[in-house]
Amino acid sequence: MSTLLIKHTRLIDPSQGIDRIMNLLVENGKIKELDTAVTTADTVINGQGLITAPGLVDMHVHLRDPGFTDKEDILTGCNAAVAGGVTSLLAMPNTNPTTDNPETVKYILDKAKNAKARVYVAASITKGLKSEELCSLEELKNAGAIGLTDDGRPVVNTSFMAQAMIKAPMLGMTVVAHCEDLYLADGGKVNEGEVSRKLGVKGIPAAAEDTGTAREIALAAAYNVPIHICHVSTKTSVALIRDAKRRGVQVTAETAPHYFLMTDKELLKRDADYRMNPPLRTQEDCLAIIEGLCDGTLDAIATDHAPHTPQEKADFVQSPNGSIGMETSLSCSITGLVNTGKMTINQIIDKMSTTPAKLLGIGGGTIQVGVDADLVMLDPKEKWTVDADRLHGKSKNTPFKGMTLTGKVKKTILNGRVVFEDK
């Protein structure tokens, strides 16, 4: 029997409405007792001045494995995850080969057994992400996938999307939708508007995202099935989701820290680390994202962690889209939402842990007695400056480089074992 005791910590668990100073006892990797009177254990951690919360659950991560392991792999991606307090993540299917077959699902899950975080798999809806042939969703589920998406691309064929949305609840799977009209996006590189014109770079209109969002909402309403909207970045998509929720449509949605902390003016630096898809938008969009988080329109904060090599990111226009974010997401949320008085730290933990776990139907997001002891311990007041060279994944393409953030992950615990410690 192994025991871990965290003493004098501020325990926050939105799933139980807990927020107070207490001692927490872990035994054999499980939560044994809250507010324990036990004073000794195999390992004792002084939690004074620190918040202990359920480990974060990141609904949107590109681990690049198999096929693109020069950018990231399952083990290095999970190293980055736990450095940011993430103990569970959903891996996207735009790998090589695409995660459209049972063998690739099993490869990811097998390799993840040696990782420092829990890896769940989102398999693709269509073969090769090409929207030409529907995958065998039952086979993917049986192999261990819990989510479905063609993320990196939309499902262009609406019939295939509808079929996936209808079948997914029967299989106990979650469809997470990349919403984009490729005809409107038309190969654009940045948000269409004043900044794209100044740069002389082809823009992606907000309408490309908004029409995709509207389509998925219409399907969810017509077939009375759930849909989760990924990486929301525009004011109109927020409004569409808010309206749909009011009408009782089963829609949930996530955004990412770069959409509430940054605008497309960052792109005037001509630095490809600020290029992602959806792109950074306007200040008006940014404020709408914050409002959507505050009023519950947007249910979760994810990262869309998308590693690329420095060589790929060297050319501003030709580089692939994507930025990394797991190590900075909690600090960004505290900096941009808690310190500004927009949200409480309890609400942030709910949107980054408790609610994502519920949406995916997985364990985690709670510190109830008997569950796996997946925990994050953070100093909510510590300030630190993001140094890309000191991050824990393979790639360094963070848009937050050089920023001073508040809130620092000090320890991450998985199954009762410390898997990350800030030195």
Phi, psi and omega in degrees: 000129176246141182231148177226131180239123174254120187254144170056037181261153171276105182270122177242121177222097180302331182294337180242002181067030182261133172204089178197166179285131178197173171259145183233128180251130177245136179226126180051043175080001182243153173292119184263314186203133172265146179057041186288151174265356178297139184243350180231154178197170178301319177232130178239127179245130175277112183262014182298130181082358182247151170266134170249127185221167174301141176306145183290151178239108182265113185282358190209094185223137174254107181272348174066015186230119015274162165106329184229047189283000169287337179273315184191160168222179187298319182288316181290326177297321178287331172298317176296320181301306185291334175294340176255010178085009181273120179254345177221141180214156176254118183271130182281158191267004184277062178257186177223106003292157176303147177281067182240014184215155182300325183297317180289322175302313182293325177301312181297313182294323179293315180294327182290346178299335180261009182271165182273354178228164178276130180249123173251153189248129166260113179273165183278152178280321180240153181299127177063016183058030187261354181060028180251335183212129179287136176289164172280096186296325179297317179296320180294318177297314182296332178283343177123000178290145178244345182234165179222133179189157168254026191311146196104332176213159170278163168277105186291322182281108185297326178298317178297320179297316180298317180298319179295318181294326180286319183283327188305312180299326178294331182266356183072033181245160180247126174271124178244122195253126167275111188261112182197134171266109186293336179288323176285319180297316169049042175076013179296162186245330183221173178300134179286126181162205184302317183292317179299323179292319178297321181284339186070031183244139181300133184260159173254116181291148175303330180301333179297318176287317188295321179291325175295318178298316181297322179297314183294323177296317179298319178295316180299320180290316184294322184257001180053053179228159181279156172213143175245127182265126181277159169027064179291133184227353186242155180295324181290321177297320176301315181296319179297317180292318179300314179297317181297319178298319179299328180275000178087011177291141182277070181242136171233167186203156177233160166227186181226157185304325182294339180277343175250354179252343188224155173239175182293352177295338176301333184288346177296345175287346184056044178246119186291349176294344178264007179259124176211175180226118003299156181279165170301140185249200184274170177300324178298318177295317180303314180294325178292324176297315179298316178299319180295324175292317184292322185266002176091000176299318177260120190276331190219156171246119177243190182241330192054040178308114187224088184287143171218155181285157176303325180296319179294323184274002185290330182259117187302316186275320187271349184294154175289158178284149171135148176217156179272158185199356186292327183283345185246352191297316181293316179296320178298320182290321176295315182296313188274339187239320181279310182294339178269359178080009182284321183219164175266162177297328177298318179293324178296315180297322177299316184283343182251355183219294188296309182292315177303321178297319178295316183297326181270349180068036182244168172291168182103177179077010183208158175239038177291147177303132177101343182274166176301138181276080174256111191224152169240137175243125185225150170264109187287350184251346184292132177262143177210155181253131184289118176245108185304328183287347181256006178283164194259353176271182181284324187261160187237014188279066177263133176283353183264008181303134179083350180281142173265120183246158177249139181100118185228128175290125181259323177213146171234134186238129178236125181055036178079007181242134179288117181252349174212138176220127180286121183267000000 
